[in-house]
Amino acid sequence: MSTTEGSECTVGEMVVKNPSSARVFERFGIDYCCGGKIPLSEACAKRGTDVEAVLKALSESSASPEHEKDWSQESMTSLVDHIVATHHAYLREEFPRLAAMTEKVARVHGERHAELPEVHRVFAALRNELELHMQKEEQILFPMIKQIDCGAVGAADHCGSIENPIRMMEHEHDNAGDVLGALRKLTSGFAPPDDACNTYRVMLDGLANLEADLHQHIHKENNILFPKALAAGQ
């Protein structure tokens, strides 16, 4: 891939073509999920990052023997099942654990670190929003997508009506991305202060892992699943 060609590809397209490139974008702080519809050159400019350095890292990543599953080649039904079993299940397991830790760390360390009560509040808001979001996907949007995918009787009726719920889910993804950014800023990039106890450090590590998983989760929906579903309805 030439420099010009690579820098003008959208970030989301690059991760679809080479899933392992997500690790590179995570390292440089480049949004490939909610912000995945802009060219790499623009994404780098927004971050103040040298596009040549990113392209070099991407080239090295593509030469690595480590590969992620290419979900763009799978059926919509397979991808939906994967998202629910992997990413939705992960969130439902992590939310109670992180809620307890953010509350405890805010209570114990809040006097010395004034940002911690806000971390707890912002996390609680994210949890509430995403739990409702997953419910809407599993009960409404995903069954519609599966019906279109299998060509069942009545699937054509969904083709004209699927655009609005997809747009709503993308809007909610954007909101989740903003909240993740707020958590990252409040915690100085999930970096523990010198006086952080083990629970404080585990909380920050958990929030960092939550961010990374949500980036992959939203990427698979915004950049692979939803475009496939919209194309099937045309």
FIBADREN-831611 format. One record per residue (C-alpha): residue number from 0; x, y, z. Coordinates in Angstrom, 1 decimal. Example, Ala and Ser with C-alpha at 12.3 -4.5 7.8 and 13.67 -1.06 7.14 Angstrom:
2
PT     n        x        y        z
PT     0     12.3     -4.5      7.8
PT     1     13.7     -1.1      7.1
//
This chain:
234
PT     n        x        y        z
PT     0      0.0      0.0      0.0
PT     1      1.5      3.4     -1.0
PT     2      1.6      6.3      1.5
PT     3     -1.0      8.3     -0.4
PT     4     -3.3      5.4     -0.9
PT     5     -3.0      4.3      2.7
PT     6     -3.4      7.7      4.2
PT     7     -6.6      8.3      2.2
PT     8     -8.2      5.0      3.2
PT     9    -10.8      5.4      6.0
PT    10     -9.6      4.1      9.3
PT    11    -12.6      1.7      9.6
PT    12    -11.8      0.2      6.1
PT    13     -8.3     -0.4      7.1
PT    14     -9.3     -2.4     10.2
PT    15    -11.9     -4.4      8.1
PT    16     -9.2     -5.3      5.6
PT    17     -6.5     -6.0      8.2
PT    18     -8.0     -6.6     11.7
PT    19     -4.6     -6.7     13.4
PT    20     -4.2     -3.0     12.5
PT    21     -6.6     -2.2     15.4
PT    22     -3.7     -2.7     17.8
PT    23     -1.7     -0.1     16.0
PT    24     -4.6      2.4     16.1
PT    25     -5.0      1.7     19.8
PT    26     -1.4      2.4     20.4
PT    27     -1.6      5.8     18.6
PT    28     -4.9      6.7     20.2
PT    29     -6.7      6.7     16.8
PT    30    -10.4      6.1     16.9
PT    31    -11.3      3.3     14.4
PT    32    -14.8      2.5     15.6
PT    33    -17.1      5.6     16.1
PT    34    -14.6      7.7     14.1
PT    35    -13.8      5.1     11.6
PT    36    -15.4      6.8      8.6
PT    37    -12.7      9.4      8.1
PT    38     -9.4      9.0      6.2
PT    39     -6.3      8.0      8.1
PT    40     -4.7     11.3      7.1
PT    41     -7.5     13.2      8.8
PT    42     -7.5     10.9     11.8
PT    43     -3.8     11.5     12.3
PT    44     -4.2     15.3     11.9
PT    45     -6.9     15.3     14.6
PT    46     -4.5     13.4     17.0
PT    47     -1.4     15.5     16.0
PT    48      0.2     12.2     15.0
PT    49      2.7     11.7     12.1
PT    50      0.9      9.7      9.4
PT    51      4.2      8.2      8.2
PT    52      4.8      6.7     11.6
PT    53      1.4      5.2     11.7
PT    54      1.8      3.8      8.1
PT    55      5.1      2.3      9.1
PT    56      3.6      0.6     12.2
PT    57      0.7     -0.7     10.0
PT    58      3.1     -2.1      7.5
PT    59      5.1     -3.9     10.3
PT    60      1.8     -5.2     11.8
PT    61      0.6     -6.6      8.4
PT    62      3.9     -8.5      8.1
PT    63      3.4    -10.1     11.5
PT    64      2.3    -13.8     11.6
PT    65     -0.4    -13.0     14.2
PT    66     -3.8    -12.7     12.6
PT    67     -7.3    -11.8     13.8
PT    68    -10.4    -13.5     12.4
PT    69    -11.7    -11.7      9.3
PT    70    -15.3    -11.0     10.2
PT    71    -16.0     -9.2      6.9
PT    72    -16.0    -12.7      5.3
PT    73    -18.5    -14.2      7.7
PT    74    -22.3    -14.1      7.4
PT    75    -24.3    -11.5      9.3
PT    76    -25.8    -14.2     11.4
PT    77    -22.4    -15.5     12.5
PT    78    -21.2    -12.0     13.3
PT    79    -24.4    -11.2     15.3
PT    80    -23.9    -14.4     17.3
PT    81    -20.3    -13.6     17.9
PT    82    -21.0    -10.0     19.1
PT    83    -23.7    -11.3     21.6
PT    84    -21.6    -14.2     22.9
PT    85    -18.3    -12.3     23.1
PT    86    -18.8     -8.6     23.5
PT    87    -22.3     -8.4     25.1
PT    88    -21.4    -11.2     27.5
PT    89    -18.1     -9.5     28.4
PT    90    -19.9     -6.3     29.3
PT    91    -22.6     -8.0     31.4
PT    92    -19.8     -9.7     33.4
PT    93    -17.6     -6.7     33.8
PT    94    -20.2     -4.0     34.6
PT    95    -21.0     -5.3     38.1
PT    96    -17.3     -5.8     39.0
PT    97    -16.3     -2.4     37.7
PT    98    -19.3     -0.7     39.3
PT    99    -18.3     -2.1     42.7
PT   100    -14.6     -1.0     42.3
PT   101    -15.3      2.5     41.0
PT   102    -17.6      3.0     44.0
PT   103    -15.1      1.7     46.5
PT   104    -12.1      3.5     45.0
PT   105    -14.1      6.8     45.0
PT   106    -15.1      6.3     48.6
PT   107    -11.6      5.4     49.9
PT   108     -9.5      7.7     47.7
PT   109    -11.9     10.5     46.7
PT   110    -10.5     13.0     49.2
PT   111     -7.0     12.8     47.7
PT   112     -8.2     12.4     44.1
PT   113    -11.2     14.6     43.4
PT   114    -11.8     13.1     40.0
PT   115    -12.7      9.6     41.3
PT   116    -16.4     10.4     42.3
PT   117    -16.8     11.7     38.7
PT   118    -15.2      8.5     37.4
PT   119    -17.8      6.5     39.3
PT   120    -20.7      8.7     38.1
PT   121    -19.5      8.6     34.4
PT   122    -19.0      4.9     34.5
PT   123    -22.5      4.3     36.0
PT   124    -24.0      6.4     33.2
PT   125    -22.1      4.4     30.6
PT   126    -23.3      1.2     32.1
PT   127    -26.9      2.3     32.1
PT   128    -26.8      3.5     28.5
PT   129    -25.1      0.3     27.2
PT   130    -27.3     -2.1     29.0
PT   131    -30.3     -0.6     27.4
PT   132    -28.5     -0.4     24.1
PT   133    -27.6     -4.1     24.1
PT   134    -31.2     -4.9     25.0
PT   135    -32.5     -3.0     22.0
PT   136    -30.0     -4.7     19.7
PT   137    -30.8     -8.2     20.9
PT   138    -34.6     -7.8     20.9
PT   139    -35.1     -5.6     17.9
PT   140    -32.2     -5.0     15.5
PT   141    -30.3     -8.2     15.5
PT   142    -33.4    -10.4     14.9
PT   143    -34.2     -8.2     11.9
PT   144    -30.7     -8.6     10.6
PT   145    -30.8    -12.4     11.0
PT   146    -34.1    -12.5      9.2
PT   147    -32.7    -10.5      6.3
PT   148    -29.6    -12.7      6.2
PT   149    -31.5    -16.0      5.9
PT   150    -34.0    -14.6      3.4
PT   151    -37.0    -15.7      5.5
PT   152    -40.5    -14.9      4.6
PT   153    -41.2    -11.3      5.6
PT   154    -37.5    -10.4      5.6
PT   155    -38.0     -7.9      2.7
PT   156    -40.4     -6.0      5.0
PT   157    -37.4     -5.2      7.2
PT   158    -35.1     -4.0      4.5
PT   159    -36.8     -0.6      4.2
PT   160    -37.2     -0.2      8.0
PT   161    -33.8     -1.3      9.2
PT   162    -32.0      2.0      8.4
PT   163    -33.6      4.0     11.3
PT   164    -32.6      1.5     14.1
PT   165    -29.1      1.2     12.6
PT   166    -28.7      5.0     12.6
PT   167    -30.0      5.1     16.2
PT   168    -27.5      2.4     17.3
PT   169    -24.6      4.3     15.6
PT   170    -25.7      7.5     17.4
PT   171    -25.6      5.6     20.7
PT   172    -22.2      4.3     19.8
PT   173    -21.0      7.9     19.3
PT   174    -22.3      8.7     22.7
PT   175    -20.5      5.7     24.3
PT   176    -17.3      6.8     22.5
PT   177    -17.6     10.3     24.1
PT   178    -18.1      8.8     27.5
PT   179    -15.0      6.5     27.0
PT   180    -13.0      9.6     26.1
PT   181    -14.2     11.3     29.3
PT   182    -13.1      8.3     31.4
PT   183     -9.7      8.3     29.7
PT   184     -9.3     12.0     30.3
PT   185    -10.4     11.8     34.0
PT   186     -7.9      9.0     34.7
PT   187     -5.0     10.5     32.7
PT   188     -5.1      7.7     30.2
PT   189     -5.9      5.0     32.9
PT   190     -2.5      5.7     34.5
PT   191     -2.4      4.9     38.3
PT   192     -1.0      7.6     40.6
PT   193      1.9      6.8     42.9
PT   194     -0.3      6.2     45.9
PT   195     -2.8      3.9     44.1
PT   196     -3.7      0.8     46.0
PT   197     -4.1     -2.6     44.3
PT   198     -7.9     -2.1     43.9
PT   199     -7.3      1.3     42.4
PT   200     -4.9     -0.2     39.9
PT   201     -7.1     -3.1     39.1
PT   202    -10.0     -0.6     38.5
PT   203     -7.9      1.4     36.0
PT   204     -6.8     -1.8     34.2
PT   205    -10.4     -2.9     34.0
PT   206    -11.5      0.4     32.5
PT   207     -8.7      0.3     30.0
PT   208     -9.7     -3.3     29.0
PT   209    -13.3     -2.2     28.8
PT   210    -12.3      0.6     26.4
PT   211    -10.3     -1.7     24.2
PT   212    -13.1     -4.3     24.0
PT   213    -15.7     -1.6     23.2
PT   214    -13.6     -0.3     20.4
PT   215    -13.5     -3.8     18.8
PT   216    -17.2     -4.3     19.6
PT   217    -18.3     -1.0     18.0
PT   218    -16.0     -1.5     15.0
PT   219    -17.5     -4.8     14.2
PT   220    -21.0     -3.3     14.2
PT   221    -20.4      0.1     12.6
PT   222    -17.8     -0.9     10.0
PT   223    -18.9     -4.5      9.1
PT   224    -22.3     -5.6     10.3
PT   225    -24.3     -2.4      9.7
PT   226    -23.0     -1.7      6.2
PT   227    -23.7     -5.4      5.2
PT   228    -27.3     -5.1      6.5
PT   229    -27.9     -1.8      4.8
PT   230    -26.5     -3.2      1.5
PT   231    -28.7     -6.2      1.8
PT   232    -31.8     -4.0      2.0
PT   233    -31.0     -2.1     -1.2
//
